């Protein structure tokens, strides 16, 4: 009964909030020449829109004069790379929302390098994000009405409470949220119990959280019925072969790789074990470039530049998401890059607290995402009882700082938490802003 009701609710939810996914199935069946032609038309439409907007870069204005889509391919590699600094300095989401008549929503990333990115999604982009989540879940083996166990994080641990309406919506979708910020055997028991009760289920979450749960399932000798976990996928972090092997051994299901981010939703997805991550074309266009911004040879690792052919809010045009990746010769043709062989991204890791609890470093991403006063952050961990927070931004009022410290101390337990506002946060020799730094106690 609940599964049938959930299927009906999914249908209603997608009709109201999603975008038709027919294009995602149709596009790969086109010839490479037709794919190239369609992508050129979509990219030119984006350049014409953003090139004629008040906040346009000069190069976009020039490119917007192109008449034929095919001409854009020659000019495209010379267009500016949009990075996070440019988004912050020129394309502030509040200004986009007020200057242009675009219904949509402001949002921010968790800031996996300690530097949250704030952006504006128009309604078309929001609908595409819903559709991409639905489409890729289907391709990985999930079906509407199947219970989904999501190991992600608890909003209460960053000082927020989930609205009753959202709780009801998740229950109707049969989505069960598990607190992944605090990892313990209680977390493991909750996942195993839900998998038993609602089998077959889908499981997804941050890699480090799923790996921790799988390791504890094996260490404790817990057993699930065969087929209890139908499919599983990660999100938000790197996925390594050892993670896949551990999860397979614990749950009897392959842990697939769904690569995405808040800025662009799902960007590429692995649909079978050992397979590539297929780029979500034609809604996204991918380039892999070197440090000078020039295309790398097929198979060579480089920076991933993403272009949304849908978003009309924040201009994600040749957007440097600050991840590295590599394709393969067979995954490229005249239409561009169809798939990614390997992502060279970031892993968040875990910190052990004084009481033995494990906390995902992604906790800090989501905590500071809710703090518009903070532009950049770095957490310096000195043993299990000392946390020094380096913050760059507008600063807190005394009342606001006290409120946030209270939330942190409730979550972290007995420990020292200090806040320091700085002009600049130290970077690595490679110029990277690291989210969490461990120092000797």
C-alpha positions as CSV (number, residue, x, y, z in Angstrom):
1,X,0.0,0.0,0.0
2,X,2.7,2.5,1.0
3,X,4.7,1.7,-2.1
4,X,1.7,2.3,-4.4
5,X,1.0,5.6,-2.6
6,X,4.7,6.6,-2.9
7,X,4.7,5.9,-6.7
8,X,1.7,8.2,-7.0
9,X,3.4,10.9,-4.9
10,X,6.5,10.6,-7.1
11,X,4.4,11.1,-10.2
12,X,2.8,14.2,-8.7
13,X,6.1,15.6,-7.4
14,X,7.8,15.2,-10.8
15,X,4.9,16.8,-12.7
16,X,5.1,19.8,-10.4
17,X,8.8,20.1,-9.9
18,X,10.7,18.2,-12.6
19,X,11.7,18.7,-16.2
20,X,10.9,16.0,-18.8
21,X,13.9,13.6,-19.2
22,X,13.2,12.5,-22.8
23,X,16.1,14.7,-24.0
24,X,18.6,12.8,-21.8
25,X,17.6,9.5,-23.5
26,X,17.2,10.9,-27.0
27,X,20.5,12.8,-27.2
28,X,22.9,9.8,-26.9
29,X,21.1,8.1,-29.9
30,X,22.0,11.0,-32.2
31,X,25.0,10.8,-34.5
32,X,28.1,12.6,-33.3
33,X,27.5,15.2,-36.0
34,X,23.9,15.9,-34.9
35,X,25.0,15.9,-31.2
36,X,27.6,18.6,-32.1
37,X,25.1,20.6,-33.9
38,X,22.5,20.5,-31.1
39,X,25.2,21.4,-28.5
40,X,26.3,24.3,-30.6
41,X,22.7,25.6,-30.8
42,X,22.3,25.3,-27.0
43,X,25.6,27.0,-26.2
44,X,24.9,29.8,-28.6
45,X,21.5,30.4,-27.0
46,X,23.2,30.7,-23.6
47,X,25.9,33.1,-24.9
48,X,23.3,35.2,-26.6
49,X,21.2,35.4,-23.4
50,X,24.1,36.2,-21.0
51,X,26.0,38.3,-23.6
52,X,23.0,40.7,-23.8
53,X,22.5,40.9,-20.0
54,X,23.6,44.0,-18.1
55,X,26.2,42.0,-16.2
56,X,27.8,40.4,-19.3
57,X,31.6,40.0,-19.7
58,X,32.9,41.8,-22.7
59,X,33.9,38.5,-24.4
60,X,30.3,37.3,-24.1
61,X,29.0,40.4,-25.7
62,X,31.3,39.8,-28.6
63,X,30.4,36.1,-28.9
64,X,26.7,36.9,-28.8
65,X,27.0,38.5,-32.3
66,X,27.8,35.2,-33.9
67,X,25.0,34.2,-36.3
68,X,25.8,30.5,-36.9
69,X,26.1,28.0,-34.1
70,X,29.0,26.3,-35.9
71,X,31.1,29.4,-35.6
72,X,30.9,29.2,-31.8
73,X,33.1,26.1,-31.7
74,X,36.1,28.1,-33.0
75,X,35.6,30.9,-30.5
76,X,34.5,28.8,-27.5
77,X,38.0,27.8,-26.1
78,X,39.0,31.4,-26.0
79,X,36.0,32.5,-23.9
80,X,36.8,33.4,-20.2
81,X,36.8,30.6,-17.6
82,X,34.3,31.4,-14.9
83,X,35.8,30.7,-11.5
84,X,34.4,31.0,-8.0
85,X,36.1,34.4,-7.4
86,X,34.4,35.8,-10.5
87,X,31.0,34.6,-9.3
88,X,31.6,36.2,-5.9
89,X,32.8,39.6,-7.3
90,X,30.5,40.0,-10.3
91,X,27.5,37.7,-10.1
92,X,26.2,38.0,-6.6
93,X,22.9,36.0,-6.5
94,X,20.9,38.7,-4.7
95,X,21.7,41.2,-7.4
96,X,20.8,38.7,-10.1
97,X,17.5,38.1,-8.5
98,X,16.7,41.8,-8.1
99,X,18.0,43.0,-11.5
100,X,16.5,40.4,-13.8
101,X,12.9,39.1,-13.8
102,X,13.8,35.5,-12.9
103,X,11.7,33.4,-10.6
104,X,14.0,31.0,-8.8
105,X,16.0,30.5,-5.6
106,X,19.3,31.5,-4.1
107,X,21.5,28.8,-2.7
108,X,25.1,28.0,-1.7
109,X,27.5,25.1,-1.8
110,X,28.8,23.4,1.2
111,X,32.2,24.7,0.3
112,X,34.4,21.5,0.2
113,X,37.5,23.7,0.0
114,X,36.3,25.9,2.8
115,X,35.0,28.6,0.4
116,X,31.2,28.3,-0.1
117,X,29.9,29.4,-3.5
118,X,26.7,31.4,-3.6
119,X,24.5,31.3,-6.7
120,X,21.0,31.8,-8.1
121,X,19.1,29.0,-9.9
122,X,16.2,30.0,-12.1
123,X,13.1,27.8,-12.2
124,X,14.2,25.9,-15.3
125,X,17.5,25.0,-13.5
126,X,15.6,23.9,-10.4
127,X,13.4,21.6,-12.4
128,X,16.4,20.2,-14.2
129,X,18.0,19.4,-10.9
130,X,15.0,17.4,-9.8
131,X,14.9,15.6,-13.1
132,X,18.6,14.7,-13.0
133,X,18.3,13.1,-9.6
134,X,15.3,11.1,-10.7
135,X,16.7,10.0,-14.1
136,X,20.1,8.9,-12.7
137,X,18.5,7.0,-9.8
138,X,16.4,5.1,-12.4
139,X,19.4,4.3,-14.5
140,X,21.2,2.9,-11.4
141,X,18.4,0.5,-10.5
142,X,16.0,2.5,-8.2
143,X,12.3,2.6,-9.0
144,X,9.6,5.0,-7.8
145,X,8.1,3.7,-4.5
146,X,11.3,1.9,-3.5
147,X,12.5,3.0,-0.1
148,X,15.7,5.1,-0.1
149,X,18.0,5.4,2.8
150,X,20.0,8.6,2.7
151,X,23.1,8.9,5.0
152,X,23.8,12.6,4.6
153,X,23.6,14.7,7.8
154,X,21.3,16.1,10.4
155,X,20.0,19.7,10.0
156,X,19.7,20.0,13.8
157,X,23.4,19.7,14.1
158,X,23.9,23.0,12.3
159,X,21.2,24.7,14.2
160,X,18.3,24.1,11.8
161,X,15.1,22.1,12.1
162,X,13.4,20.2,9.2
163,X,10.0,21.6,8.6
164,X,7.0,19.3,9.2
165,X,6.0,19.7,5.5
166,X,9.4,18.4,4.4
167,X,9.2,15.4,6.8
168,X,5.8,14.4,5.4
169,X,7.0,14.8,1.8
170,X,10.0,12.6,2.5
171,X,7.8,10.0,4.1
172,X,5.5,9.9,1.1
173,X,8.6,9.5,-1.2
174,X,9.8,6.8,1.2
175,X,13.1,8.6,1.8
176,X,14.6,8.0,5.1
177,X,17.3,10.5,6.3
178,X,20.0,9.2,8.5
179,X,22.3,11.6,10.6
180,X,25.7,11.1,9.0
181,X,27.5,13.9,10.9
182,X,27.6,11.8,14.0
183,X,28.7,8.3,13.1
184,X,28.3,5.5,15.6
185,X,27.0,1.9,15.9
186,X,23.6,3.5,16.5
187,X,23.9,4.9,12.9
188,X,24.8,1.4,11.6
189,X,21.9,-0.2,13.4
190,X,19.4,2.4,12.0
191,X,20.6,1.7,8.4
192,X,20.4,-2.1,8.9
193,X,17.0,-2.0,10.5
194,X,15.6,0.1,7.7
195,X,17.1,-2.1,5.1
196,X,15.5,-5.1,6.7
197,X,12.1,-3.5,7.2
198,X,11.7,-1.9,3.7
199,X,13.7,-4.2,1.5
200,X,14.6,-3.9,-1.3
201,X,16.0,-0.5,-0.7
202,X,18.4,2.0,-2.3
203,X,21.2,3.5,-0.3
204,X,23.1,6.7,-0.9
205,X,25.3,9.1,1.0
206,X,28.7,10.6,1.4
207,X,31.5,8.0,0.6
208,X,33.2,8.3,4.0
209,X,29.9,7.8,5.8
210,X,28.9,4.7,3.7
211,X,32.4,3.2,4.1
212,X,32.3,3.7,7.9
213,X,28.9,1.9,8.0
214,X,30.0,-0.9,5.8
215,X,33.2,-1.5,7.8
216,X,31.2,-1.6,11.1
217,X,28.6,-4.0,9.5
218,X,31.5,-6.4,8.6
219,X,33.3,-5.9,12.0
220,X,30.2,-6.7,13.9
221,X,29.2,-9.7,11.7
222,X,25.8,-8.2,10.8
223,X,23.9,-10.0,8.1
224,X,21.2,-8.7,5.7
225,X,18.9,-10.9,3.5
226,X,20.2,-11.3,-0.1
227,X,18.9,-8.4,-2.2
228,X,17.9,-6.2,0.7
229,X,20.0,-3.4,-0.8
230,X,19.1,-3.3,-4.5
231,X,21.3,-0.4,-5.5
232,X,23.6,2.2,-3.9
233,X,25.5,5.3,-4.9
234,X,27.7,7.9,-3.4
235,X,27.7,11.7,-3.5
236,X,29.8,14.7,-2.5
237,X,33.1,12.9,-2.3
238,X,35.6,10.8,-4.1
239,X,34.8,7.1,-4.6
240,X,37.7,4.6,-4.4
241,X,37.9,0.9,-5.3
242,X,38.4,0.0,-1.7
243,X,35.1,1.8,-0.8
244,X,33.3,-0.2,-3.5
245,X,34.8,-3.5,-2.4
246,X,33.9,-2.9,1.3
247,X,30.3,-1.9,0.5
248,X,29.9,-4.8,-1.8
249,X,31.1,-7.2,0.9
250,X,28.9,-5.7,3.5
251,X,25.6,-5.2,1.6
252,X,26.0,-7.3,-1.5
253,X,25.4,-4.3,-3.8
254,X,27.7,-2.3,-6.0
255,X,28.4,1.3,-4.8
256,X,28.1,3.4,-8.0
257,X,29.5,6.9,-8.5
258,X,27.1,9.8,-8.9
259,X,29.2,13.0,-9.4
260,X,27.5,16.3,-8.8
261,X,27.4,19.5,-6.8
262,X,24.9,22.1,-5.7
263,X,25.9,24.5,-8.5
264,X,25.0,22.1,-11.3
265,X,23.2,19.2,-9.7
266,X,24.2,15.8,-11.1
267,X,26.9,16.3,-13.7
268,X,28.0,12.7,-14.5
269,X,26.9,9.3,-13.3
270,X,28.1,5.7,-13.4
271,X,25.4,3.3,-14.4
272,X,27.2,0.0,-14.1
273,X,30.1,-1.3,-12.1
274,X,33.4,-0.4,-13.6
275,X,31.9,1.8,-16.2
276,X,32.6,5.4,-16.9
277,X,30.6,8.4,-15.5
278,X,28.4,9.5,-18.3
279,X,28.1,13.3,-18.7
280,X,24.5,14.6,-18.5
281,X,24.4,15.9,-22.0
282,X,22.8,17.9,-23.6
283,X,22.0,19.8,-20.4
284,X,25.7,20.0,-19.6
285,X,28.8,20.5,-21.7
286,X,32.2,19.4,-20.3
287,X,35.7,20.4,-21.2
288,X,38.9,19.1,-19.7
289,X,41.7,21.7,-19.8
290,X,45.3,22.3,-18.6
291,X,46.4,25.1,-16.3
292,X,46.5,27.5,-19.2
293,X,42.9,26.7,-20.1
294,X,43.7,24.7,-23.3
295,X,42.1,21.3,-24.0
296,X,44.2,18.3,-22.8
297,X,44.7,15.2,-24.9
298,X,42.2,12.4,-24.5
299,X,43.0,10.3,-21.4
300,X,45.1,13.1,-19.8
301,X,43.9,14.5,-16.5
302,X,43.0,18.2,-16.3
303,X,40.6,20.8,-14.8
304,X,36.9,20.1,-15.4
305,X,35.0,23.1,-16.9
306,X,31.3,22.8,-17.0
307,X,28.7,24.7,-18.9
308,X,25.0,24.5,-18.2
309,X,22.8,24.8,-21.3
310,X,19.8,25.5,-19.1
311,X,20.6,27.8,-16.2
312,X,19.7,31.5,-16.8
313,X,20.4,32.7,-13.3
314,X,24.1,32.4,-12.4
315,X,26.2,32.1,-15.6
316,X,27.8,28.7,-15.4
317,X,29.7,29.2,-18.6
318,X,33.0,27.3,-18.7
319,X,32.7,27.1,-14.9
320,X,35.8,25.8,-13.1
321,X,34.4,23.6,-10.4
322,X,37.9,23.0,-9.1
323,X,38.0,19.3,-9.6
324,X,40.3,17.3,-11.8
325,X,39.3,14.5,-14.0
326,X,40.3,12.4,-17.1
327,X,38.3,11.0,-20.0
328,X,39.4,8.3,-22.5
329,X,39.8,8.4,-26.3
330,X,36.7,6.2,-26.8
331,X,34.6,8.6,-24.6
332,X,35.3,11.6,-26.9
333,X,34.3,12.4,-30.5
334,X,33.5,15.5,-32.6
335,X,30.6,16.4,-30.3
336,X,33.0,16.6,-27.3
337,X,33.4,14.6,-24.1
338,X,30.7,12.0,-23.5
339,X,32.0,10.5,-20.3
340,X,34.7,10.6,-17.6
341,X,36.9,7.7,-16.8
342,X,38.1,9.0,-13.4
343,X,37.5,11.9,-11.1
344,X,40.5,13.3,-9.2
345,X,38.5,15.2,-6.5
346,X,38.5,15.5,-2.8
347,X,37.8,13.2,0.1
348,X,36.4,14.8,3.3
349,X,37.6,12.3,5.9
350,X,36.6,11.8,9.5
351,X,37.6,13.4,12.8
352,X,37.3,11.4,16.1
353,X,36.0,13.3,19.1
354,X,37.0,12.8,22.7
355,X,34.0,10.5,23.4
356,X,34.9,8.2,20.5
357,X,32.3,9.5,18.0
358,X,33.3,9.9,14.4
359,X,32.4,13.2,12.7
360,X,32.5,13.7,9.0
361,X,34.5,16.8,8.0
362,X,31.6,17.7,5.7
363,X,29.8,18.8,8.8
364,X,31.7,22.1,8.6
365,X,30.7,22.7,5.0
366,X,27.0,22.5,5.9
367,X,27.4,24.5,9.1
368,X,29.1,27.4,7.4
369,X,26.8,27.3,4.4
370,X,24.2,28.6,6.7
371,X,26.4,31.6,7.7
372,X,26.2,34.3,5.1
373,X,28.8,36.3,7.2
374,X,31.5,33.8,6.3
375,X,33.1,33.9,2.9
376,X,35.9,31.4,3.6
377,X,36.7,29.1,6.5
378,X,39.3,26.7,7.7
379,X,39.0,24.4,10.7
380,X,42.2,23.5,12.6
381,X,41.8,20.4,14.6
382,X,44.3,19.8,17.5
383,X,43.5,16.4,19.0
384,X,39.9,15.4,19.9
385,X,39.2,18.4,22.1
386,X,40.4,21.6,20.3
387,X,38.9,23.3,17.3
388,X,40.2,26.6,16.0
389,X,38.1,28.2,13.4
390,X,39.7,30.7,11.0
391,X,37.0,32.8,9.3
392,X,37.1,35.4,6.6
393,X,34.1,37.6,6.1
394,X,31.9,40.3,7.6
395,X,32.1,39.0,11.1
396,X,29.5,38.0,13.7
397,X,27.7,40.1,16.3
398,X,28.4,39.0,19.9
399,X,24.9,37.5,20.1
400,X,25.3,35.6,16.8
401,X,28.7,34.3,17.8
402,X,27.4,33.1,21.1
403,X,24.5,31.3,19.4
404,X,26.8,29.5,16.9
405,X,29.3,28.5,19.6
406,X,26.4,27.0,21.6
407,X,25.4,24.9,18.6
408,X,28.9,23.7,18.0
409,X,29.6,22.8,21.7
410,X,26.3,20.9,21.9
411,X,27.3,18.9,18.9
412,X,31.0,18.4,19.5
413,X,30.8,17.7,23.3
414,X,33.3,18.9,25.9
415,X,36.0,20.8,23.9
416,X,37.5,24.1,23.2
417,X,36.1,26.0,20.2
418,X,37.7,29.4,19.3
419,X,36.8,31.7,16.4
420,X,39.4,34.0,14.8
421,X,38.6,36.4,12.0
422,X,41.5,36.8,9.6
423,X,42.3,38.8,6.4
424,X,43.5,35.8,4.5
425,X,43.4,32.0,5.2
426,X,46.7,30.2,4.6
427,X,46.7,28.1,1.5
428,X,48.8,25.1,0.5
429,X,51.9,25.4,-1.7
430,X,49.6,24.6,-4.7
431,X,47.4,27.5,-3.8
432,X,44.6,25.3,-2.5
433,X,42.3,26.3,0.4
434,X,42.0,23.3,2.6
435,X,38.8,22.8,4.5
436,X,40.2,20.9,7.6
437,X,43.8,21.0,8.9
438,X,45.0,18.5,11.5
439,X,47.8,19.7,13.9
440,X,49.5,17.8,16.8
441,X,47.6,18.2,20.0
